[in-house]
Amino acid sequence: MSISDYDEVIAVSFIQNYLPQELKDRFNEDDIYYFLDLLCEFYEKNDYLEEDDEEKEERELIDFIIQQSAKDVVGDFTREEVLMFLLAESAYTDTLNMEE
């Protein structure tokens, strides 16, 4: 997958459809765009491409999103809610990998 294959508009739509029904109202379109921006910011600040500790990376990413969204007054999200967002975003990127 190349970065040019990643389409934020499609990703947001995919994530909205992927989320469980009980979270669909919790994450509006703006929240999803914001979280996608936080993902980019996190990976720009942290070099996990070489590291093989996925659990640590996931914990730190979830903490980062929770802290930033509270700081930016976007909302108070639980670890489980953020994890569901990350699973949805990962499912979208998996669809890109399948197309190769």
N, C-alpha and C positions, 0 to 999 in steps of 0.2 A: 504494500500500500504506500502510495506517496501522499504527501500532504495535499497535493492538488486534487486528489480523489475525495478528500474530506469536504463535504458540503454541509455547512452549519444549518442551513434551512432544513435540509433533509434530516440531519441529525436531530434537530429539535422536534420535528414531526415524529420521527421514529421513537425518540425517548418518550414523548407524550403518549404514544400508543403502547409502548412497552411497559410503562409503569403500571403497577397494580391499581385497580379501581380506587381503592381507598387513598391513594397518593395523587391521583390525577388532579384533584382540586388543590392539593397542597403545593404543587409545582406549576406555576403559570409559565407562559412562554418566556417572559422576561427573566424569571428565575433560572430557567434552563440555559438561556444564553449567558447569563451571569456565571453560572456554574461552569459552563464550557470555557469561559474566559479564565476562571480560576484554575481550571485544569492546565491550561496553557501556561499561566503564570507560575504555577507550582513546578511544572517540569522545566521551565526556563531557569528557575532558581535552584533546582535540585537535579543532580545528574544521576538518574537511576538507570540509564541505559546500560551501564556496565555492571551494576549491582544486581545480585540475585536474591535479595531478601524481599520477596513480594509482600509478605505480611507486614513488615515494617513500613514499606512504601505505602501500602493501603492505609495503615493506621495514621501515618503522618499526613497523607492526602486528605483523609476524612477530617482530621483535626484542623488542618489548614482551611478547608472549606467551611467548617462550622465557625471557626474563629473569624474568618474574613466576612462571612455573611452576617454575623452578629455585629462586628465592628462597623460594617457598611450599612447597618440597619436594613438589611434585606429580609432578615427573618431569623428565627431560632429554629434550627433544624436538628433532629436527633441523628445519632450515628446510623441508625437503621434506615432513616430516610435518605441520608447521603449515600449510604451503601447501595440502596436500590437505584438511585440516580446513576452511580458508577457502573452498576451491572447493566443498566439500560444503555449507557454510552458505550460500554465495552461490546455489547451485542451489536450495536450499530457498526463499530469498527470491524467486528468479525465479518459482517456482511460485505465489507469492502475487501477484506482478505480473500473471501470466497470468489469474488469476481475476477481475481487475477488468474 
